Amino acid sequence: PGPPPPPNPADGSRALASPLARRIARELGTSLEGMVGTGPGGRIVAIDVHEQAVPSAEASTASAMAAAYPEYVDIPNTTVRKITAARLLESKQTIPHYYLSIECNVEELMKLRAQLNETLAASDGGKLSVNDFVVKASALALRKVPECNASWNEDYIRQYKEANINVAVQTEHGLMVPVVPKACGKGLATISTEVKALASKAKEGKLTPEDFSGGTFTISNLGMFGIKQFCAIVNPPQACILAVGGAYPKVVSLGGESYAERNHMTVTLSCDHRVVDGAVGAQWLQAFKGYVENPLTMIL
C-alpha cells in the first residue's frame, strides 16, 4: 500500500476539501482544521464534515442560548404591522416628542351622555360613547388652538383649516387609524355613527385609502381596558396625538367641609416640539378640558 495521505493544513481555509464539504462546514459553524479526509487524495468530503464537525465557540454559545428558551412559534408580520412598525420607528427616531398630561372632571359629561343616550334609545338612534365626546372636544380645541393642527416641513409649518381626527382601532391585522373628516362641523350622533362604521370596516379589513387618509390629529383611547394614563407616539406627519385613559372616581372638595366623589379622566398630549411649543400644547389641553368639563358647549 502507498503512503498515507498528507494531513490537511492547520488553517482550515486551505484544507483540501470538496465545495460541498466547505458549504456544510460554513452552515454548521465549524472549521475544517484537523479533519481527516477520506476522499481521493485525502480530500475532505461531506461525510467527513458530518462525522467530525466541532461547532465553533460562537455557534456553541448561540445554540446554548437558543436551547434556554421555551418552545416558540414564529408569527409572520402582516403588511399592516410592517407599515405601522416603520412609521412608529420613524416617528421616535425623527420627532422630538414631549408629553403633557391633564386631569378632567367628566361628571357632567357622563350625565349628559346618559341623557342623550336615553333620547337616542327612544328613536333607535344608537348609543354615544365617551370617545365620541373626546373626538368632538378635540376638534373644537383644534379650532381654538390651530397651532396644534399642523405638520412640520423643513421650510415651513403647514397649518390645516379643518380638523380631521384619526381614531386608533386595534384589529387582528394590527393597529389602524381611520379618520373622521371635518369633525368640528359634525354632531355627536354623526361622529358616533361614523366611528362605529369605520371601526367595523377596520376590523373586517375593508378600509379604503380614503378612510384613513388626510388626518391632522390622532386619538388613542385605552380607557376601555382599564388604563388610567399612558403616552402615545406621534403619528407623522401630524404634530400631536392624544392618549385617553379611563374614567375613575375621585373625591373632590365642594367648598368648606363638603366633599363628593366625581368621575375624572386623565389625558396626555404627545407633541412634536418642532411644531408645537410647550405653552401652546398646554393651551390646547386647557381648551380641551373646558369642552369636556362643560359638555353642553360642544352642542351649542
MIVOGU-599102 format. One record per residue (C-alpha): residue in one letter; y, z, x; residue number from 1. Coordinates in nm, 4 decimals. Layout:
<sites>
+---+----------+----------+----------+-----+
! r !       yy !       zz !       xx !   k !
+---+----------+----------+----------+-----+
! A !        Y !        Z !        X ! NUM !
...
+---+----------+----------+----------+-----+
</sites>
This chain:
<sites>
+---+----------+----------+----------+-----+
! r !       yy !       zz !       xx !   k !
+---+----------+----------+----------+-----+
! P !   0.0000 !   0.0000 !   0.0000 !   1 !
! G !   0.3548 !  -0.0702 !   0.1060 !   2 !
! P !   0.6110 !   0.1984 !   0.1953 !   3 !
! P !   0.7692 !   0.3927 !  -0.0948 !   4 !
! P !   1.0984 !   0.2540 !  -0.2313 !   5 !
! P !   1.4108 !   0.3958 !  -0.0693 !   6 !
! P !   1.5752 !   0.6794 !  -0.2599 !   7 !
! N !   1.8795 !   0.5997 !  -0.4701 !   8 !
! P !   2.2170 !   0.6770 !  -0.3141 !   9 !
! A !   2.3624 !   1.0210 !  -0.3737 !  10 !
! D !   2.6538 !   0.8560 !  -0.5534 !  11 !
! G !   2.5119 !   0.7723 !  -0.8950 !  12 !
! S !   2.7657 !   0.4930 !  -0.9420 !  13 !
! R !   2.5944 !   0.2935 !  -0.6621 !  14 !
! A !   2.2393 !   0.3718 !  -0.7685 !  15 !
! L !   2.0049 !   0.0781 !  -0.8169 !  16 !
! A !   1.9748 !   0.0700 !  -1.1960 !  17 !
! S !   1.9462 !  -0.1738 !  -1.4805 !  18 !
! P !   2.2528 !  -0.2339 !  -1.7053 !  19 !
! L !   2.0709 !  -0.0706 !  -1.9983 !  20 !
! A !   1.9935 !   0.2376 !  -1.7908 !  21 !
! R !   2.3587 !   0.2697 !  -1.6894 !  22 !
! R !   2.4744 !   0.2429 !  -2.0518 !  23 !
! I !   2.2273 !   0.5070 !  -2.1673 !  24 !
! A !   2.3393 !   0.7379 !  -1.8861 !  25 !
! R !   2.7044 !   0.7000 !  -1.9946 !  26 !
! E !   2.6164 !   0.7729 !  -2.3559 !  27 !
! L !   2.4203 !   1.0835 !  -2.2552 !  28 !
! G !   2.6954 !   1.2019 !  -2.0235 !  29 !
! T !   2.4577 !   1.2207 !  -1.7287 !  30 !
! S !   2.4591 !   1.0920 !  -1.3710 !  31 !
! L !   2.2096 !   0.8562 !  -1.2131 !  32 !
! E !   2.2307 !   1.0607 !  -0.8942 !  33 !
! G !   1.8938 !   1.1882 !  -0.7776 !  34 !
! M !   1.6910 !   0.9919 !  -1.0295 !  35 !
! V !   1.3705 !   0.8257 !  -0.9094 !  36 !
! G !   1.3374 !   0.4718 !  -1.0347 !  37 !
! T !   1.0040 !   0.3356 !  -1.1493 !  38 !
! G !   1.1195 !  -0.0202 !  -1.1936 !  39 !
! P !   1.0797 !  -0.3100 !  -0.9495 !  40 !
! G !   1.2123 !  -0.2169 !  -0.6052 !  41 !
! G !   1.2790 !   0.1417 !  -0.7158 !  42 !
! R !   1.5276 !   0.0317 !  -0.9831 !  43 !
! I !   1.6151 !   0.2978 !  -1.2381 !  44 !
! V !   1.5234 !   0.1731 !  -1.5848 !  45 !
! A !   1.5874 !   0.3087 !  -1.9355 !  46 !
! I !   1.2726 !   0.5229 !  -1.9499 !  47 !
! D !   1.3713 !   0.6933 !  -1.6247 !  48 !
! V !   1.7077 !   0.7959 !  -1.7674 !  49 !
! H !   1.5492 !   0.9360 !  -2.0832 !  50 !
! E !   1.2925 !   1.1352 !  -1.8862 !  51 !
! Q !   1.5144 !   1.2581 !  -1.6010 !  52 !
! A !   1.8585 !   1.2885 !  -1.7580 !  53 !
! V !   2.0520 !   1.6078 !  -1.6851 !  54 !
! P !   2.3625 !   1.6412 !  -1.9065 !  55 !
! S !   2.6937 !   1.6838 !  -1.7251 !  56 !
! A !   2.8742 !   2.0184 !  -1.7385 !  57 !
! E !   3.1267 !   1.8704 !  -1.9836 !  58 !
! A !   2.8545 !   1.7341 !  -2.2084 !  59 !
! S !   2.6650 !   2.0639 !  -2.1957 !  60 !
! T !   2.9802 !   2.2563 !  -2.2897 !  61 !
! A !   3.0616 !   2.0177 !  -2.5752 !  62 !
! S !   2.7043 !   2.0377 !  -2.7010 !  63 !
! A !   2.7096 !   2.4183 !  -2.6898 !  64 !
! M !   3.0414 !   2.4299 !  -2.8775 !  65 !
! A !   2.9122 !   2.1902 !  -3.1432 !  66 !
! A !   2.5976 !   2.3993 !  -3.1868 !  67 !
! A !   2.8118 !   2.7092 !  -3.2513 !  68 !
! Y !   2.9485 !   2.5644 !  -3.5766 !  69 !
! P !   2.7576 !   2.5801 !  -3.9067 !  70 !
! E !   2.6275 !   2.2657 !  -4.0702 !  71 !
! Y !   2.9064 !   2.0414 !  -4.1964 !  72 !
! V !   2.9822 !   1.7187 !  -4.3767 !  73 !
! D !   3.2496 !   1.4650 !  -4.2772 !  74 !
! I !   3.4573 !   1.3528 !  -4.5762 !  75 !
! P !   3.6269 !   1.0134 !  -4.5312 !  76 !
! N !   4.0031 !   1.0220 !  -4.5782 !  77 !
! T !   4.1351 !   0.8301 !  -4.8766 !  78 !
! T !   4.4224 !   0.5864 !  -4.8382 !  79 !
! V !   4.6479 !   0.8279 !  -5.0282 !  80 !
! R !   4.5633 !   1.1137 !  -4.7909 !  81 !
! K !   4.6212 !   0.8969 !  -4.4826 !  82 !
! I !   4.9635 !   0.7882 !  -4.6125 !  83 !
! T !   5.0544 !   1.1463 !  -4.7062 !  84 !
! A !   4.9457 !   1.2736 !  -4.3651 !  85 !
! A !   5.1511 !   1.0097 !  -4.1831 !  86 !
! R !   5.4640 !   1.0790 !  -4.3894 !  87 !
! L !   5.4404 !   1.4570 !  -4.3593 !  88 !
! L !   5.3822 !   1.4350 !  -3.9857 !  89 !
! E !   5.6831 !   1.2042 !  -3.9542 !  90 !
! S !   5.8891 !   1.4496 !  -4.1586 !  91 !
! K !   5.8039 !   1.7569 !  -3.9493 !  92 !
! Q !   5.8500 !   1.5689 !  -3.6211 !  93 !
! T !   6.1797 !   1.3953 !  -3.7003 !  94 !
! I !   6.3614 !   1.6003 !  -3.9661 !  95 !
! P !   6.5348 !   1.9279 !  -3.8656 !  96 !
! H !   6.4221 !   2.1474 !  -4.1554 !  97 !
! Y !   6.5798 !   2.4708 !  -4.2677 !  98 !
! Y !   6.4978 !   2.6808 !  -4.5727 !  99 !
! L !   6.6993 !   2.8717 !  -4.8333 ! 100 !
! S !   6.5442 !   3.0975 !  -5.0989 ! 101 !
! I !   6.6967 !   3.2450 !  -5.4108 ! 102 !
! E !   6.5692 !   3.4615 !  -5.6944 ! 103 !
! C !   6.6413 !   3.3551 !  -6.0528 ! 104 !
! N !   6.6227 !   3.5639 !  -6.3675 ! 105 !
! V !   6.4231 !   3.3446 !  -6.6072 ! 106 !
! E !   6.4063 !   3.5857 !  -6.9007 ! 107 !
! E !   6.6420 !   3.3776 !  -7.1174 ! 108 !
! L !   6.4680 !   3.0570 !  -7.0108 ! 109 !
! M !   6.1321 !   3.1974 !  -7.1248 ! 110 !
! K !   6.2789 !   3.2986 !  -7.4603 ! 111 !
! L !   6.4425 !   2.9592 !  -7.5156 ! 112 !
! R !   6.1229 !   2.7813 !  -7.4136 ! 113 !
! A !   5.9242 !   2.9824 !  -7.6691 ! 114 !
! Q !   6.1770 !   2.8994 !  -7.9440 ! 115 !
! L !   6.1819 !   2.5295 !  -7.8607 ! 116 !
! N !   5.8039 !   2.5132 !  -7.8442 ! 117 !
! E !   5.7820 !   2.6646 !  -8.1924 ! 118 !
! T !   6.0113 !   2.3907 !  -8.3191 ! 119 !
! L !   5.8169 !   2.1199 !  -8.1368 ! 120 !
! A !   5.4840 !   2.2549 !  -8.2636 ! 121 !
! A !   5.6026 !   2.2177 !  -8.6236 ! 122 !
! S !   5.6519 !   1.8448 !  -8.5662 ! 123 !
! D !   5.3608 !   1.7986 !  -8.3233 ! 124 !
! G !   5.6164 !   1.7239 !  -8.0540 ! 125 !
! G !   5.4231 !   1.8619 !  -7.7587 ! 126 !
! K !   5.4991 !   2.1674 !  -7.5502 ! 127 !
! L !   5.7658 !   2.2323 !  -7.2887 ! 128 !
! S !   5.6665 !   2.3796 !  -6.9520 ! 129 !
! V !   5.8798 !   2.5865 !  -6.7174 ! 130 !
! N !   5.8689 !   2.2918 !  -6.4783 ! 131 !
! D !   6.0427 !   2.0713 !  -6.7361 ! 132 !
! F !   6.3389 !   2.3107 !  -6.7240 ! 133 !
! V !   6.3227 !   2.3063 !  -6.3431 ! 134 !
! V !   6.3402 !   1.9249 !  -6.3388 ! 135 !
! K !   6.6398 !   1.9238 !  -6.5716 ! 136 !
! A !   6.8206 !   2.2040 !  -6.3863 ! 137 !
! S !   6.7602 !   2.0303 !  -6.0514 ! 138 !
! A !   6.9046 !   1.7027 !  -6.1784 ! 139 !
! L !   7.2143 !   1.8722 !  -6.3202 ! 140 !
! A !   7.2632 !   2.0706 !  -5.9980 ! 141 !
! L !   7.2483 !   1.7431 !  -5.8021 ! 142 !
! R !   7.5279 !   1.6119 !  -6.0199 ! 143 !
! K !   7.7336 !   1.9204 !  -5.9349 ! 144 !
! V !   7.6473 !   1.9088 !  -5.5635 ! 145 !
! P !   7.5835 !   1.5383 !  -5.4887 ! 146 !
! E !   7.5695 !   1.6027 !  -5.1134 ! 147 !
! C !   7.2077 !   1.7117 !  -5.1679 ! 148 !
! N !   7.1248 !   1.3888 !  -5.3500 ! 149 !
! A !   7.1333 !   1.1861 !  -5.0304 ! 150 !
! S !   6.9422 !   1.0483 !  -4.7326 ! 151 !
! W !   7.0060 !   1.0088 !  -4.3599 ! 152 !
! N !   7.0802 !   0.6821 !  -4.1798 ! 153 !
! E !   7.1946 !   0.6577 !  -3.8193 ! 154 !
! D !   7.5380 !   0.5188 !  -3.9085 ! 155 !
! Y !   7.5945 !   0.6773 !  -4.2488 ! 156 !
! I !   7.4671 !   0.9191 !  -4.5132 ! 157 !
! R !   7.3658 !   0.7458 !  -4.8342 ! 158 !
! Q !   7.4629 !   0.9470 !  -5.1431 ! 159 !
! Y !   7.2940 !   0.8472 !  -5.4681 ! 160 !
! K !   7.4701 !   0.8246 !  -5.8034 ! 161 !
! E !   7.1602 !   0.9032 !  -6.0101 ! 162 !
! A !   6.9153 !   1.1940 !  -5.9824 ! 163 !
! N !   6.5641 !   1.0507 !  -5.9679 ! 164 !
! I !   6.3297 !   1.3503 !  -5.9488 ! 165 !
! N !   5.9866 !   1.3249 !  -5.7884 ! 166 !
! V !   5.7315 !   1.5780 !  -5.9166 ! 167 !
! A !   5.4394 !   1.6629 !  -5.6871 ! 168 !
! V !   5.0996 !   1.6229 !  -5.8575 ! 169 !
! Q !   4.7708 !   1.7239 !  -5.6948 ! 170 !
! T !   4.4815 !   1.4860 !  -5.7662 ! 171 !
! E !   4.1268 !   1.4442 !  -5.6348 ! 172 !
! H !   4.2597 !   1.1487 !  -5.4341 ! 173 !
! G !   4.5331 !   1.3578 !  -5.2686 ! 174 !
! L !   4.8959 !   1.4530 !  -5.3306 ! 175 !
! M !   5.1066 !   1.2120 !  -5.5374 ! 176 !
! V !   5.4753 !   1.2317 !  -5.6290 ! 177 !
! P !   5.5624 !   1.0221 !  -5.9370 ! 178 !
! V !   5.9292 !   1.0001 !  -6.0281 ! 179 !
! V !   6.1355 !   1.0837 !  -6.3383 ! 180 !
! P !   6.4302 !   0.8429 !  -6.3096 ! 181 !
! K !   6.7836 !   0.9305 !  -6.4220 ! 182 !
! A !   6.6762 !   1.2817 !  -6.5212 ! 183 !
! C !   7.0344 !   1.4001 !  -6.5833 ! 184 !
! G !   7.0615 !   1.1895 !  -6.8964 ! 185 !
! K !   6.7255 !   1.2915 !  -7.0444 ! 186 !
! G !   6.6482 !   1.5780 !  -7.2784 ! 187 !
! L !   6.3828 !   1.8384 !  -7.2071 ! 188 !
! A !   6.1360 !   1.6850 !  -7.4538 ! 189 !
! T !   6.1715 !   1.3412 !  -7.2942 ! 190 !
! I !   6.1286 !   1.4857 !  -6.9443 ! 191 !
! S !   5.8208 !   1.6752 !  -7.0630 ! 192 !
! T !   5.6645 !   1.3629 !  -7.2145 ! 193 !
! E !   5.7321 !   1.1550 !  -6.9038 ! 194 !
! V !   5.5996 !   1.4168 !  -6.6604 ! 195 !
! K !   5.2772 !   1.4601 !  -6.8615 ! 196 !
! A !   5.2254 !   1.0823 !  -6.8778 ! 197 !
! L !   5.2913 !   1.0399 !  -6.5046 ! 198 !
! A !   5.0615 !   1.3300 !  -6.4138 ! 199 !
! S !   4.7852 !   1.1794 !  -6.6239 ! 200 !
! K !   4.8272 !   0.8392 !  -6.4603 ! 201 !
! A !   4.8279 !   1.0018 !  -6.1163 ! 202 !
! K !   4.5007 !   1.1853 !  -6.1800 ! 203 !
! E !   4.3428 !   0.8650 !  -6.3119 ! 204 !
! G !   4.4655 !   0.6673 !  -6.0114 ! 205 !
! K !   4.6713 !   0.4365 !  -6.2332 ! 206 !
! L !   5.0227 !   0.4877 !  -6.0943 ! 207 !
! T !   5.2171 !   0.1684 !  -6.0258 ! 208 !
! P !   5.4670 !   0.1341 !  -5.7377 ! 209 !
! E !   5.7475 !   0.1736 !  -5.9917 ! 210 !
! D !   5.6065 !   0.5128 !  -6.0922 ! 211 !
! F !   5.6693 !   0.6716 !  -5.7516 ! 212 !
! S !   5.9496 !   0.4609 !  -5.6011 ! 213 !
! G !   6.3212 !   0.5361 !  -5.5908 ! 214 !
! G !   6.3082 !   0.9159 !  -5.5892 ! 215 !
! T !   6.6072 !   1.1039 !  -5.4478 ! 216 !
! F !   6.4843 !   1.4663 !  -5.4724 ! 217 !
! T !   6.1382 !   1.6271 !  -5.4975 ! 218 !
! I !   5.9995 !   1.9339 !  -5.6755 ! 219 !
! S !   5.6750 !   2.1048 !  -5.5750 ! 220 !
! N !   5.5614 !   2.3792 !  -5.8130 ! 221 !
! L !   5.2717 !   2.6119 !  -5.7273 ! 222 !
! G !   5.3641 !   2.8807 !  -5.9779 ! 223 !
! M !   5.0661 !   2.7990 !  -6.1990 ! 224 !
! F !   4.8397 !   2.9068 !  -5.9105 ! 225 !
! G !   4.9992 !   3.2499 !  -5.8832 ! 226 !
! I !   5.2062 !   3.1603 !  -5.5758 ! 227 !
! K !   5.5262 !   3.3653 !  -5.5617 ! 228 !
! Q !   5.7131 !   3.1787 !  -5.2852 ! 229 !
! F !   5.6484 !   2.9026 !  -5.0310 ! 230 !
! C !   5.8260 !   2.6397 !  -4.8220 ! 231 !
! A !   5.7668 !   2.2675 !  -4.8766 ! 232 !
! I !   5.8044 !   1.9750 !  -4.6352 ! 233 !
! V !   6.0926 !   1.7343 !  -4.6991 ! 234 !
! N !   5.9763 !   1.4045 !  -4.8499 ! 235 !
! P !   6.1501 !   1.1318 !  -4.6414 ! 236 !
! P !   6.3886 !   0.9601 !  -4.6809 ! 237 !
! Q !   6.5104 !   1.2346 !  -4.9151 ! 238 !
! A !   6.7145 !   1.5256 !  -4.7804 ! 239 !
! C !   6.5799 !   1.8087 !  -4.9981 ! 240 !
! I !   6.2679 !   1.9391 !  -5.1687 ! 241 !
! L !   6.2479 !   2.2417 !  -5.3986 ! 242 !
! A !   5.9445 !   2.4719 !  -5.3777 ! 243 !
! V !   5.8948 !   2.6655 !  -5.7027 ! 244 !
! G !   5.6977 !   2.9889 !  -5.7319 ! 245 !
! G !   5.5603 !   3.1526 !  -6.0430 ! 246 !
! A !   5.7447 !   3.3904 !  -6.2743 ! 247 !
! Y !   5.6881 !   3.7615 !  -6.2143 ! 248 !
! P !   5.8195 !   4.0800 !  -6.3804 ! 249 !
! K !   6.0840 !   4.2830 !  -6.2017 ! 250 !
! V !   6.2666 !   4.5993 !  -6.3017 ! 251 !
! V !   6.6424 !   4.5460 !  -6.3061 ! 252 !
! S !   6.9412 !   4.7673 !  -6.3776 ! 253 !
! L !   7.1216 !   4.7147 !  -6.7061 ! 254 !
! G !   7.4082 !   4.9383 !  -6.6002 ! 255 !
! G !   7.4352 !   5.3122 !  -6.5851 ! 256 !
! E !   7.0912 !   5.4704 !  -6.6063 ! 257 !
! S !   6.9383 !   5.1899 !  -6.8121 ! 258 !
! Y !   6.6633 !   4.9746 !  -6.6644 ! 259 !
! A !   6.4418 !   4.6999 !  -6.8024 ! 260 !
! E !   6.1719 !   4.4620 !  -6.6929 ! 261 !
! R !   6.2764 !   4.0969 !  -6.6667 ! 262 !
! N !   6.0944 !   3.7835 !  -6.5569 ! 263 !
! H !   6.2098 !   3.6385 !  -6.2248 ! 264 !
! M !   6.1228 !   3.3290 !  -6.0239 ! 265 !
! T !   6.1782 !   3.2560 !  -5.6540 ! 266 !
! V !   6.2610 !   2.9030 !  -5.5426 ! 267 !
! T !   6.3036 !   2.7734 !  -5.1874 ! 268 !
! L !   6.5099 !   2.4689 !  -5.0953 ! 269 !
! S !   6.3996 !   2.2820 !  -4.7807 ! 270 !
! C !   6.6833 !   2.0726 !  -4.6379 ! 271 !
! D !   6.7388 !   1.8049 !  -4.3746 ! 272 !
! H !   7.0125 !   1.9637 !  -4.1635 ! 273 !
! R !   7.1413 !   1.6199 !  -4.0584 ! 274 !
! V !   7.2446 !   1.5585 !  -4.4194 ! 275 !
! V !   7.2877 !   1.8971 !  -4.5857 ! 276 !
! D !   7.4754 !   2.1802 !  -4.4162 ! 277 !
! G !   7.3647 !   2.5358 !  -4.4898 ! 278 !
! A !   7.6639 !   2.6153 !  -4.7116 ! 279 !
! V !   7.6049 !   2.3004 !  -4.9158 ! 280 !
! G !   7.2392 !   2.3895 !  -4.9677 ! 281 !
! A !   7.3500 !   2.7342 !  -5.0831 ! 282 !
! Q !   7.5981 !   2.5790 !  -5.3283 ! 283 !
! W !   7.3196 !   2.3673 !  -5.4759 ! 284 !
! L !   7.0983 !   2.6730 !  -5.5237 ! 285 !
! Q !   7.3842 !   2.8586 !  -5.6936 ! 286 !
! A !   7.4293 !   2.5661 !  -5.9327 ! 287 !
! F !   7.0546 !   2.5524 !  -5.9998 ! 288 !
! K !   7.0428 !   2.9279 !  -6.0587 ! 289 !
! G !   7.3323 !   2.9009 !  -6.3036 ! 290 !
! Y !   7.1467 !   2.6489 !  -6.5191 ! 291 !
! V !   6.8160 !   2.8368 !  -6.5045 ! 292 !
! E !   6.9690 !   3.1733 !  -6.5940 ! 293 !
! N !   7.1805 !   3.0189 !  -6.8718 ! 294 !
! P !   6.9388 !   2.7557 !  -7.0030 ! 295 !
! L !   7.1474 !   2.6641 !  -7.3072 ! 296 !
! T !   7.3892 !   2.4922 !  -7.0659 ! 297 !
! M !   7.1136 !   2.2394 !  -6.9949 ! 298 !
! I !   7.1035 !   2.1171 !  -7.3520 ! 299 !
! L !   7.4712 !   2.1329 !  -7.4483 ! 300 !
+---+----------+----------+----------+-----+
</sites>
